[in-house]
Amino acid sequence: MEVKSQVLETPPLEDVAKALETGLKGCFEQASVSVVDCPDLTAEPYHLAAPGISGSTRLVDVGGVPNLMPLVDRSKVYNFKQVAKDIGLPGAFFIGAGAGSSRLAGVNCEMMPNTNIATQEIRSYFAKVRPETGDMVLEHYESNEFGLLGNFLASEGKQGAVLRVEASVRTGDDNFVTCMRQSLQAAFGDKPVGLGGVFVIEAGDAKLHVMVRGVHCAANGDAVGWILRVEHTHCFSQHGQGGHYHYDTTPANVKYVGYFSVAEHIYRVDAPKVTHQIGRD
């Protein structure tokens, strides 16, 4: 598989914090962004497979939506262990959004990867629709195999300086992640800045979808021209719900809290040879 990489811009965290806070205040009634020491993200409510999201940070874009539509290419099967080697970080900790292996799940599904190659700990989830009932189910995903596409933050899983982002009462039209991406673009222009991390919706509801049979990560633009997906976010919960995040549905009382790292590199793995514009945002 072809692998490309590029060094990303890494402005001082204080500058990124200022850019994000300025942008978020245009979308939310209350917003604050600060540089903090990363808490232990293995604990409640984040449940990650590593304590932090720092150390050799990379954004990783694998496969792509053209592998899913207009026709599913089930030959596109990947493995996090191999991807870790491909990006030069063989013990990588991965979080993000992708498609689970239909070979393992039985149908197309939304994958919430949370896997630590170094420690062999997997806390991933997947959400699928049962064909026989039409019900959505959320289950643990005990494999490093995935299919079709994925957008991930890879790191050494260390604790370090990160961005703590808090926003509540949405007043703008854009969702939380889109607002952050557009904030980076407004502040840094054509300079490629990448961000990845984890957040919780502490209050309010959100619209999630789960793909059916058949058919954070964010950067501030496709500045390197690699057919990148500039934004992709999946969610899981401890109460049986999960899927692809679109936006909150209760803007008057929503509250987001999260921790994010700035990526040092971006890797493009196995980009489709034929592409389209569907699902690029």
CORURVEN-V744619 format. One record per residue. N is the residue number from 0. D_CENTER is the distance of its C-alpha to the mean C-alpha in Angstrom with 1 decimal. Layout:
BEGIN
n	d_center
N	D_CENTER
N	D_CENTER
END
This chain:
BEGIN
n	d_center
0	22.1
1	21.8
2	19.5
3	19.4
4	18.3
5	18.9
6	19.1
7	17.2
8	18.9
9	18.6
10	20.6
11	21.9
12	19.6
13	22.3
14	22.1
15	18.4
16	19.0
17	21.9
18	20.1
19	17.3
20	20.1
21	22.3
22	19.8
23	18.7
24	22.4
25	22.9
26	20.6
27	21.3
28	24.7
29	23.6
30	21.0
31	21.0
32	19.1
33	20.6
34	20.4
35	20.8
36	21.0
37	18.0
38	19.2
39	19.0
40	15.6
41	17.2
42	19.2
43	19.1
44	17.0
45	13.9
46	15.2
47	13.2
48	15.0
49	15.7
50	17.2
51	15.1
52	12.4
53	15.0
54	17.2
55	16.8
56	13.3
57	11.9
58	9.1
59	9.7
60	10.1
61	12.2
62	14.6
63	13.9
64	14.9
65	18.6
66	18.4
67	17.9
68	20.2
69	23.1
70	23.7
71	21.7
72	22.2
73	22.2
74	23.3
75	19.8
76	19.0
77	17.0
78	17.0
79	14.8
80	18.1
81	19.1
82	15.8
83	16.3
84	19.8
85	18.9
86	17.0
87	19.8
88	18.2
89	19.7
90	18.9
91	15.1
92	12.9
93	9.5
94	6.5
95	3.2
96	4.7
97	8.2
98	11.8
99	14.1
100	17.5
101	20.0
102	22.6
103	21.6
104	20.5
105	23.4
106	21.5
107	18.3
108	15.5
109	12.0
110	10.5
111	8.4
112	8.9
113	10.4
114	13.1
115	15.4
116	17.5
117	20.1
118	21.0
119	20.3
120	18.7
121	16.4
122	15.1
123	12.8
124	13.4
125	13.9
126	15.3
127	18.1
128	21.2
129	24.4
130	26.5
131	29.7
132	29.0
133	26.1
134	24.6
135	21.0
136	20.4
137	17.7
138	18.5
139	17.6
140	16.5
141	18.8
142	18.1
143	16.3
144	17.1
145	14.8
146	15.7
147	15.4
148	11.9
149	8.5
150	5.8
151	5.4
152	6.7
153	10.2
154	13.0
155	16.3
156	15.1
157	17.8
158	18.6
159	19.3
160	19.3
161	16.1
162	15.6
163	16.3
164	15.5
165	17.5
166	18.2
167	20.5
168	22.6
169	20.9
170	23.6
171	21.9
172	20.7
173	17.1
174	14.3
175	12.8
176	9.7
177	12.2
178	14.8
179	13.0
180	12.4
181	16.0
182	17.2
183	16.2
184	17.9
185	20.9
186	21.4
187	20.8
188	21.7
189	21.5
190	20.4
191	16.9
192	14.9
193	11.3
194	9.2
195	6.4
196	7.1
197	7.9
198	10.2
199	12.9
200	14.9
201	18.3
202	20.4
203	20.4
204	19.0
205	16.2
206	16.2
207	14.0
208	15.0
209	15.5
210	16.7
211	20.3
212	22.5
213	23.3
214	20.8
215	2.3
216	3.5
217	7.1
218	10.5
219	13.8
220	15.1
221	15.9
222	18.5
223	19.0
224	19.7
225	17.8
226	16.7
227	13.1
228	10.6
229	10.1
230	7.5
231	5.3
232	4.4
233	6.3
234	8.9
235	11.8
236	15.1
237	18.3
238	20.4
239	19.5
240	16.9
241	13.5
242	11.7
243	9.8
244	9.9
245	12.5
246	14.3
247	16.6
248	20.0
249	22.0
250	21.7
251	25.0
252	23.8
253	20.0
254	18.7
255	15.3
256	15.2
257	12.5
258	12.3
259	10.7
260	11.8
261	12.9
262	12.4
263	15.8
264	15.3
265	13.4
266	14.2
267	14.8
268	15.8
269	18.1
270	17.7
271	19.7
272	23.2
273	23.6
274	21.1
275	20.9
276	19.2
277	17.9
278	14.2
279	13.6
280	12.2
END
